[in-house]
Amino acid sequence: MTDPRRERALVRPHVVTGGRAHPSRNTFDVVTVVMATRENVAGLSPEKRRLMELCRGGALSVAEVAAHLSLPISVTKVLLSDLVDSGHIVTHAAVPYTTRPDIKLLKDVLDGLRARL
């Protein structure tokens, strides 16, 4: 019996991306969040259909999508770029790095909670 992951590995990345090595939009980072916006997947390649099915479940980062699909990040970015161009998905920047919370405030909250219990 053949391992399904091995069968997928037989399709070269340049075939999956139509020979392109770079996405049409260079706005994807590994933490960029993607979400499906359309239900219709007619006319999409099998990889893009799998990507759409995965993104229908909720927001995922580019890295998560690549891991779930067992595809390289570069291939995933090209596929996502095509889907953004066709309006099938939307992207959102990852939550920006915030400043660390005030330690004194956290201690006061913890002390308050302990006092109530």
C-alpha positions in Angstrom: 0.0 0.0 0.0 1.3 3.4 -1.0 1.6 6.2 1.6 -0.7 9.1 0.5 2.0 11.7 1.5 4.4 10.0 -0.8 2.0 10.2 -3.7 1.5 13.9 -3.2 5.3 14.4 -3.1 5.5 13.0 -6.6 3.9 16.2 -7.9 6.6 18.8 -8.2 6.0 22.2 -6.6 6.5 24.0 -10.0 3.7 21.9 -11.4 1.4 22.9 -8.5 2.1 26.6 -9.0 2.0 26.6 -12.8 5.8 27.2 -13.0 5.8 30.2 -10.8 8.3 30.6 -7.9 6.9 33.8 -6.4 3.4 35.0 -5.5 1.8 37.8 -7.5 1.4 39.6 -4.2 4.4 39.7 -1.9 2.4 40.6 1.2 2.3 37.2 2.8 4.3 36.5 5.9 4.2 33.1 7.7 1.9 34.6 10.3 -0.5 36.3 7.8 -4.0 35.1 8.6 -6.2 33.9 5.7 -9.9 33.2 5.6 -12.2 31.8 2.8 -14.8 34.2 1.5 -16.4 32.1 -1.3 -18.1 28.7 -1.3 -17.7 28.0 -5.0 -14.5 26.0 -5.7 -15.5 25.0 -9.3 -12.5 25.4 -11.7 -9.9 25.4 -9.0 -7.0 22.9 -8.9 -7.1 20.1 -6.4 -4.5 21.9 -4.2 -6.5 25.1 -4.2 -9.7 23.2 -3.4 -8.0 21.5 -0.4 -6.7 24.9 0.7 -10.3 26.4 0.4 -11.8 23.5 2.4 -9.2 24.1 5.1 -9.7 27.9 5.3 -13.5 27.5 5.5 -13.0 26.1 9.0 -11.8 29.5 10.3 -8.8 31.8 10.2 -5.4 30.2 9.8 -1.9 31.5 9.4 0.0 30.8 6.2 2.3 28.6 8.2 -0.6 26.5 9.5 -2.1 26.2 6.0 1.2 24.9 4.7 1.6 22.5 7.5 -1.9 21.1 7.2 -1.5 20.6 3.4 2.1 19.3 3.7 3.3 21.9 1.1 6.3 24.2 1.2 5.6 27.7 2.4 6.7 29.1 -1.0 4.2 27.0 -2.8 1.5 27.8 -0.3 2.1 31.5 -0.8 1.8 31.2 -4.6 -1.5 29.3 -4.2 -2.8 31.8 -1.6 -1.9 34.7 -3.8 -3.9 33.2 -6.7 -6.9 32.8 -4.4 -6.6 36.4 -3.1 -6.5 37.6 -6.8 -9.6 35.6 -7.6 -11.5 36.8 -4.4 -11.7 33.3 -2.9 -9.8 34.3 0.3 -9.0 37.4 2.2 -5.9 38.1 4.3 -5.3 40.0 7.5 -2.0 41.0 9.0 -1.1 39.1 12.2 -1.8 40.8 15.5 1.0 43.2 16.0 3.5 42.7 18.8 2.1 44.5 21.9 4.0 45.8 24.9 4.3 43.6 27.8 1.7 44.0 30.5 2.5 45.9 33.6 3.8 43.3 36.2 2.4 45.4 39.1 -1.1 45.4 37.6 -0.9 41.6 37.1 0.2 41.0 40.7 -2.6 43.3 41.9 -5.2 41.3 39.9 -3.8 38.0 41.2 -3.8 39.3 44.8 -7.4 40.4 44.3 -8.5 37.0 43.0 -6.7 35.2 45.8 -8.5 37.4 48.3 -11.9 36.5 46.9 -11.2 32.7 47.0 
